[in-house]
Amino acid sequence: MNTRYTPPPPPARPDVCQPTGSADLAMLDVYMPMMKSAAILSAGKLGLFEALANGPLDIATLADALQSSTRGIRDLADFLVAIGYLHREGERFANAPGTQRWFTSAGQVDYTPGLHWTLEAWPMMGDLTAAVRRGGPETTLWQAMEAKPQLGTAFSAYMDAFAGDLGPDLLAHVPVSPEHRRLLDLGGSHGMHSIRFCQRYPQLQALIVDLPSALSETDTTIARHGLSERIHVSPGELLVHDWHGQHDVVFYLSVAHNHTADENGLAIQQIYDALNPGGLLVIHEYLADTPGNAFMAAFRLTLLYETGTQTYRYAQYRDWLETAGFGDIKRLDLDPLEKGSLILARKA
Ligand SMILES: C[S@@+](CC[C@H](N)C(=O)[O-])C[C@H]1O[C@@H](n2cnc3c(N)ncnc32)[C@H](O)[C@@H]1O
């Protein structure tokens, strides 16, 4: 039986950018999101949410557990209450339900690695002005990861957490059949998508191709799941890499936005050539078809300074797929849309 703490139902999270009076106050829109992000990231780094996963604690106990000052933890906790991430129970502080669900090991998906990654990515944002002037980054994320390997490890851990969220959608919507035996996971990073599919479909074997920076923990993760006989890792640049023969299912999950249009056209043609008849290509992406959507616009801006690449419209994917020879092309928008879309296509 799970005896971990279950928080009471939440009050709605306040919009902290709104002034309390009737007059507008422009700088709140800048200062408050900055402080909100900084406080949540610090709480993640300190392990504050996880420390409260089993139930409320008072400030002295919490400060002791986090090896921090009581003054610092009190100020941080007070602000986290103000933004709806914690709430008070008398003298004790507790996780709000959303915090417990998304930022602790007791929740549905623990996005704490996303907090660690965002702390690493934060200084790169300082280059946004220059990236806007230049029209791209000075060095790409992948080059930065070569120089600073912990960046690659932190990014893969974040993608691993996101894969925990996306995993059930993929399992529900990707029709693997008994004849499908070989899975190729391009840009497969942490390996969790291959692991989940190999767990669900005992006839599958998988090959993960990714840059070395993304694969530092992958073999260990595969071994921890007891799948070292069935899942192998092959480090390299996916466009020039040997994919070891023919496959039945190919994953191209959150990889297209890291490549130029020409590179994607070439990759999709190579995938078609590497598929057996009846084989399936699965693309997960953030489509550029919703220009008014704030998340999609933020993501495009992130790509500008991180990789210099972009998101593409569904019509562009159809064009690449049809040119390569694919048929039976289907699109499925996930809920919420910020989770992206799946595109499935089949080789006849
Ligand atoms: C956004 S992550 C997605 C990871 C994983 N597919 C998932 O959906 O969770 C993109 C991945 O593509 C990999 N990648 C980017 N450019 C690549 C290239 N040229 N060759 C191989 N992998 C690449 C990155 O290292 C990273 O692991």
The ligand as a Tripos MOL2 file, in Angstrom:
@<TRIPOS>MOLECULE
LIG
   27    29     1     0     0
SMALL
NO_CHARGES

@<TRIPOS>ATOM
      1 C1         14.9530   16.5390  -28.0300 C.3       1 LIG1
      2 S1         16.0110   15.1570  -27.8310 S.3       1 LIG1
      3 C2         14.8540   13.7990  -27.9760 C.3       1 LIG1
      4 C3         15.3440   12.5500  -27.3030 C.3       1 LIG1
      5 C4         14.3940   11.3370  -27.4440 C.3       1 LIG1
      6 N1         14.2210   10.9490  -28.8340 N.3       1 LIG1
      7 C5         13.0510   11.6270  -26.8310 C.2       1 LIG1
      8 O1         12.0850   11.8160  -27.5820 O.co2     1 LIG1
      9 O2         12.9520   11.6820  -25.5950 O.co2     1 LIG1
     10 C6         16.8440   15.1270  -29.4190 C.3       1 LIG1
     11 C7         17.9050   14.0490  -29.4930 C.3       1 LIG1
     12 O3         18.4420   14.0500  -30.8220 O.3       1 LIG1
     13 C8         19.8210   13.8660  -30.7150 C.3       1 LIG1
     14 N2         20.4880   14.4020  -31.9150 N.ar      1 LIG1
     15 C9         20.5090   15.6790  -32.3440 C.ar      1 LIG1
     16 N3         21.2270   15.7870  -33.4700 N.ar      1 LIG1
     17 C10        21.6670   14.5300  -33.7710 C.ar      1 LIG1
     18 C11        22.4610   13.9870  -34.8120 C.ar      1 LIG1
     19 N4         22.9460   14.7510  -35.7830 N.pl3     1 LIG1
     20 N5         22.7260   12.6550  -34.7850 N.ar      1 LIG1
     21 C12        22.2340   11.8740  -33.7870 C.ar      1 LIG1
     22 N6         21.4670   12.3320  -32.7900 N.ar      1 LIG1
     23 C13        21.1760   13.6480  -32.7700 C.ar      1 LIG1
     24 C14        20.2110   14.6060  -29.4480 C.3       1 LIG1
     25 O4         21.4600   14.2000  -28.9450 O.3       1 LIG1
     26 C15        19.0540   14.2700  -28.5380 C.3       1 LIG1
     27 O5         19.2940   13.1030  -27.7990 O.3       1 LIG1
@<TRIPOS>BOND
     1     1     2 1
     2     2     3 1
     3     2    10 1
     4     3     4 1
     5     4     5 1
     6     5     6 1
     7     5     7 1
     8     7     8 2
     9     7     9 1
    10    10    11 1
    11    11    12 1
    12    11    26 1
    13    12    13 1
    14    13    14 1
    15    13    24 1
    16    14    15 ar
    17    14    23 ar
    18    15    16 ar
    19    16    17 ar
    20    17    18 ar
    21    17    23 ar
    22    18    19 1
    23    18    20 ar
    24    20    21 ar
    25    21    22 ar
    26    22    23 ar
    27    24    25 1
    28    24    26 1
    29    26    27 1
@<TRIPOS>SUBSTRUCTURE
     1 LIG1         1 GROUP 0 **** ****
